[in-house]
Amino acid sequence: MFPLRAVARASETLSKVTRKPPLIEIDSIDYIAAGHAMKNDKLKNTGYRLKHPAVKDSLPDLIKWYESTAWESFK
């Protein structure tokens, strides 16, 4: 965790100098590391089928979408 936080700190510092948004933020690292996962067993038990049941399977589609929009949602 420490290496990621160090990179995020450097990114935030550089962003202040360049006046551009940081590539990675400490708050983002802390949020991801906090483990905000939720169980979806009740939803699955109703028979509902998830469109993307596994993150690793949906990432390629998500990345393609971001690339097709020139990562617009991050600007």
C-alpha contacts under 8 A as a table, 3 or more apart, distances in Angstrom:
res1	aa1	res2	aa2	distance
1	M	4	L	5.43
1	M	5	R	6.30
2	F	5	R	5.10
2	F	6	A	6.11
3	P	6	A	5.07
3	P	7	V	6.27
4	L	7	V	5.10
4	L	8	A	6.12
4	L	29	I	7.18
5	R	8	A	4.94
5	R	9	R	6.04
5	R	26	I	5.76
5	R	29	I	6.78
6	A	9	R	5.04
6	A	10	A	6.24
7	V	10	A	5.10
7	V	11	S	6.08
7	V	24	I	7.78
8	A	11	S	4.91
8	A	12	E	6.10
8	A	23	L	7.85
8	A	24	I	5.21
8	A	25	E	5.01
8	A	26	I	5.21
8	A	29	I	7.82
9	R	12	E	5.17
9	R	13	T	6.18
9	R	25	E	7.13
9	R	26	I	6.42
10	A	13	T	5.08
10	A	14	L	6.07
11	S	14	L	5.14
11	S	15	S	6.10
11	S	22	P	5.28
11	S	23	L	6.18
11	S	24	I	6.19
11	S	25	E	7.15
12	E	15	S	5.06
12	E	16	K	6.55
12	E	21	P	7.84
12	E	22	P	5.18
12	E	23	L	7.86
12	E	24	I	7.32
12	E	25	E	6.38
13	T	16	K	5.34
13	T	17	V	6.75
14	L	17	V	5.15
14	L	18	T	6.15
14	L	22	P	7.32
15	S	18	T	5.09
15	S	19	R	5.31
15	S	20	K	5.03
15	S	21	P	5.58
15	S	22	P	5.04
16	K	19	R	5.06
16	K	20	K	7.07
22	P	25	E	6.46
24	I	28	S	7.15
24	I	29	I	7.91
25	E	28	S	5.27
25	E	29	I	6.60
26	I	29	I	5.12
26	I	30	D	6.20
27	D	30	D	5.08
27	D	31	Y	6.06
28	S	31	Y	5.08
28	S	32	I	6.17
29	I	32	I	5.30
29	I	33	A	6.07
30	D	33	A	5.16
30	D	34	A	6.11
31	Y	34	A	5.28
31	Y	35	G	7.55
31	Y	36	H	7.75
32	I	35	G	6.23
32	I	36	H	7.32
39	K	42	K	7.94
40	N	43	L	5.32
40	N	44	K	6.24
41	D	44	K	5.07
41	D	45	N	6.01
42	K	45	N	5.09
42	K	46	T	6.68
43	L	46	T	5.47
43	L	47	G	7.29
43	L	48	Y	6.19
44	K	47	G	5.38
44	K	48	Y	5.23
44	K	49	R	6.70
45	N	48	Y	7.25
49	R	53	P	7.98
50	L	53	P	5.19
52	H	55	V	6.83
52	H	57	D	7.10
52	H	58	S	5.75
53	P	57	D	7.79
54	A	57	D	5.39
54	A	58	S	6.56
55	V	58	S	5.17
55	V	59	L	6.06
56	K	59	L	5.45
56	K	60	P	7.89
57	D	60	P	6.95
58	S	61	D	5.50
58	S	62	L	6.26
59	L	62	L	4.93
59	L	63	I	6.02
60	P	63	I	5.20
60	P	64	K	6.18
61	D	64	K	5.12
61	D	65	W	6.20
62	L	65	W	5.11
62	L	66	Y	6.28
63	I	66	Y	5.05
63	I	67	E	6.11
64	K	67	E	5.05
64	K	68	S	6.04
65	W	68	S	5.04
65	W	69	T	6.30
66	Y	69	T	5.22
66	Y	70	A	6.08
66	Y	71	W	4.70
66	Y	72	E	7.36
66	Y	73	S	7.92
67	E	70	A	4.88
67	E	71	W	5.75
68	S	71	W	7.55
69	T	72	E	5.61
71	W	74	F	5.69
71	W	75	K	7.09
72	E	75	K	5.34
